[in-house]
Structures are given as C-alpha cells and as structure tokens.
Amino acid sequence: MKKLALHWKIIIGMILGIIFGFIMNSVNGQQFVTDWIAPFGKIFINLLKLIAVPLILASLIKGISDLKDISKIKAMGLRTILIYVGTTLVAIIIGLSIVNVVKPGTGMPAETIENIKLKYANDAGVTDKLMKASAQQDAGPLQALVDIFPSNIFQSMANASMLQVIFFALFVGICLLLIGEKKAKPMIDIFDSLNEVVMKMVDLIMLFAPYAVFALMANVIIAFDDTTILVKLLQYAFCVVGGLIVMIGFYMTLVNIYGKKSPLWFLSKISPAQLLAFSTSSSAATLPVTMERVEEHVGVDKEVSGFVLPVGATVNMDGTSLYQGIAAVFIMQVIWPEGLTFTNQLVIVFTALLASIGSAAVPSAGMVMLVIVLESIGFPAELLPIGLALIFAVDRPLDMCRTVVNVTGDATVSLLVAKSLGKLHEYPKAKEWDDHYDEVK
C-alpha cells in the first residue's frame, strides 16, 4: 500500500465506502454509519477548511510580492478573469445545448411529479435553499461588490469569506511591493515560511484521505434509499453528467493545444484533488490539495497558483453553471413549458454567468443560485418549491460531479496562465511529508 499512488488509494477507499454504504442500507445500519463512520469524513473536511484561509493568505501575499512589478499583477489578473469568464460561458452553452436536444423533462408522468412534490416540497432542505436565495436577491445591485471589502479581516477569516481574504492578501502583497524590498523582506520571509508549513500540513492530512473518502462515500450512499424517484430522474442526471464530461474534454483540449501537455498526464497529476472534490462537494475544502497538486506535480509556479486557484475556487464555477443551465430548462420542460423561449434562454446564459461568480464554494450552493436564475426569467413563484423538489433527490450526487469540473477548471486555467507567462516548470519536484523526518526523529 505504501508504494501505491495516492489517487489509487483514494479510489479504493471510495469503492469500499460505496459497497459498505449499500451493505448498511440492506441491513438497516444507517444509524451506525451516521454515528460511527460519518464523523471521520467531517473531521477530514474540517482539517482541509482549517488550512484553506492561511494557505490563501500565505501563498497569495508571497506570490504577489515575488512578482516585483505591479504591472505583472494586472497582466496575470486580466488573463485569469478573461479565461474564467470564457470557460464559464462555454459551460453554460454546452449545458443548454444538451438539454434542448435530449429534452429530458418532456413526457414526465403527472403522478411522478405529484409524488416528488409530496415527498420533497416541504423538505427543510428545499425551504432552506429558497430562503437563502430570497436573502441574496433582497440585497442591492452592488452588494456583491461591497461584500468583497472586509471591515474586519479576522471576522472574514473566521467566516471563511474567501473573496474578502483574497482582497486583503492582494492589498498586503501590493503594499509590500510599494514599501521597498529591504523593509518588506522580514514579512515576506514570514509568509514564505507559513506557506511551507501549510503545504506540509496538506501532505500530512492527505495521509488520512483514503479513510476519510471511505467515510464520506458511505454516508452519501445511506442518504439515498428511494430508488423509484431516482430512476425517474436518471435521464436528467445523465444530461448533467454528459455535459460535465464534455466540459472536461474541452479542458483537456486546452491543456493539449495551448498547454502543450498530455491530457492523461495532466489528469493523473490532479486526480487526488478531483477525487476529493467528488467526495467533499466543496471547491473551498479541496483548495489546499488542488494547490499542492498544481504546484508540486503539474509545475505551475507559486506566483501563479497562489493567485489563480484561490480566485478560481471563489468565482470560477463552470460545473455549477452548466448544471444551472440544464436544471433550469429541465424544470421548465416539466412544469412551465410555455416559458421556454429563446429570449429566456439568453437570460439564463447571462444570469448563470453572474451567479457563478457569486456562488459560494460549498456543497449545494448551486441550488441556491438556481432559484435566482429561474426568477430572472419570470418563473412563477408558486412553482419554485415544486421545481426544486423535482431535482432535489439527485442534487447531492450531481453536486459531487460538478465540483470535480469546478476544480478541474481551476487547475486547467492555472496551467494556461502559467504557460502564457513562462511560469510553468518542466520538471517539478513533489515534496513528501517525511522529507525532513530523519532530521528530527
């Protein structure tokens, strides 16, 4: 097992977790999984979230200060945002194309819709998504801009408000450039050392990853025991998964053509991050692992990864945007077919693009943004609970899949930006958790 690559260990943990979950379902052992297995998955996610904020601070401040030139920040930032917007638009267009061709929502039996409504419409999860969407819509048009600027950075770090942390790190990094190298060096050295410490934490936490993935997958499986409704929604789910696969194919084309790298090589290097994204459904929780894989295994310079990946985990939600396009049209095909106009679908494109920037990098945030997308096209308010209930049963597994695409997109863009700036190293050296163990044992 020690010689087995990390991604194979995680895959084995995932498969065993799925099998164990089905066994527990068959013997009514759901409570055992909830009480004695699931907590280990939660501990793992908490550890990843624990180091996400210090990692962003350390890597971003160090990366900006190492650029030595403010104009380089502008060049890197502009390329990053433009590529992120471009890939998000491609994702939405792919999603809308597939759902309009396949039409998974047509011909849904009225009895099935009624059963779904009765089972999920009053579910606390659906109600929670509606309330969160309502609160976000009640804010002013520039509230998203206001939310970027923190009033208390310690509160922002405690709440894991990533955009605010990123702004603060950029601000500090630029100010370090402006005070001169001599005065900035002591603080830069501190953040450089902090970055090394946090990356070592990632190495140690990842030793626990296969066992945590086992716990996470077992917990996911016991949550889905109503196969009747799941079967009725398979066509919709296949549309989403098919679109996500096409999107990964698009990324691999970019990696091959512009990055001059083998897609299989690239996927093998970032696969542990993808598998964790699948297990946790959180881009933010996966961020430390994504940064470690991209820097030490793909060869992206820290200057680039420290900027591109934290920004991407917050504003680049290609998988979520693709899902929103498919989900919105699917719901309309089932319960509001008269709203399926070309104009409304154009509105979906632009609203989903804006929503992806404001979507939090946490599980099921896409469903909250879906409400905003639907309301932007005048979807009847009284039908919203039914619309969400329609897809609620399969949202969690699809959330896991679209998070994989979100993380893959971030890693791809970091490679492209690094290649364009000459910051992509040909022979990266991966660090192991025990590199200096002999010195201290």
C-alpha positions, 0 to 999 in steps of 0.5 A: 500500500505504501508504494501505491499512488495516492489517487489509487488509494483514494479510489479504493477507499471510495469503492469500499465506502460505496459497497459498505454504504449499500451493505448498511442500507440492506441491513438497516445500519444507517444509524451506525454509519451516521454515528460511527463512520460519518464523523471521520469524513467531517473531521477530514473536511474540517482539517482541509477548511482549517488550512484553506484561509492561511494557505490563501493568505500565505501563498497569495501575499508571497506570490504577489510580492515575488512578482516585483512589478505591479504591472505583472499583477494586472497582466496575470489578473486580466488573463485569469478573469478573461479565461474564467469568464470564457470557460464559464460561458462555454459551460453554460452553452454546452449545458443548454445545448444538451438539454434542448436536444435530449429534452429530458423533462418532456413526457414526465408522468403527472403522478411522478411529479405529484409524488416528488412534490409530496415527498420533497416540497416541504423538505427543510432542505428545499425551504432552506435553499429558497430562503437563502436565495430570497436573502441574496436577491433582497440585497442591492445591485452592488452588494456583491461588490461591497461584500468583497471589502472586509471591515474586519479581516479576522471576522472574514477569516473566521467566516471563511469569506474567501473573496474578502481574504483574497482582497486583503492578501492582494492589498498586503502583497501590493503594499509590500511591493510599494514599501521597498524590498529591504523593509518588506523582506522580514514579512515576506520571509514570514509568509514564505515560511507559513506557506511551507508549513501549510503545504506540509500540513496538506501532505500530512492530512492527505495521509488520512484521505483514503479513510476519510473518502471511505467515510464520506462515500458511505454516508452519501450512499445511506442518504439515498434509499428511494430508488423509484424517484431516482430512476425517474430522474436518471435521464436528467442526471445523465444530461448533467453528467454528459455535459460535465464530461464534455466540459472536461474534454474541452479542458483537456483540449486546452491543456493539449493545444495551448498547454502543450501537455498530455491530457492523461498526464495532466489528469493523473497529476490532479486526480487526488484533488478531483477525487476529493472534490467528488467526495467533499462537494466543496471547491473551498475544502479541496483548495489546499490539495488542488494547490499542492497538486498544481504546484508540486506535480503539474509545475505551475509556479507559486506566483501563479497558483497562489493567485489563480486557484484561490480566485478560481475556487471563489468565482470560477464555477463552470460545473455549477453553471452548466448544471444551472443551465440544464436544471433550469430548462429541465424544470421548465420542460416539466412544469412551465413549458410555455416559458421556454423561449429563446429570449429566456434562454439568453437570460439564463446564459447571462444570469448563470454567468453572474451567479457563478461568480457569486456562488459560494464554494460549498456543497449545494450552493448551486441550488441556491443560485438556481432559484435566482436564475429561474426568477430572472426569467419570470418563473412563477413563484408558486412553482419554485418549491415544486421545481426544486423538489423535482431535482432535489433527490439527485442534487447531492450526487450531481453536486459531487460531479460538478465540483470535480469540473469546478476544480478541474477548471481551476487547475486547467486555467492555472496551467494556461496562465502559467504557460502564457507567462513562462511560469510553468516548470518542466520538471517539478519536484513533489515534496513528501511529508517525511522529507525532513523526518530523519532530521528530527526523529 
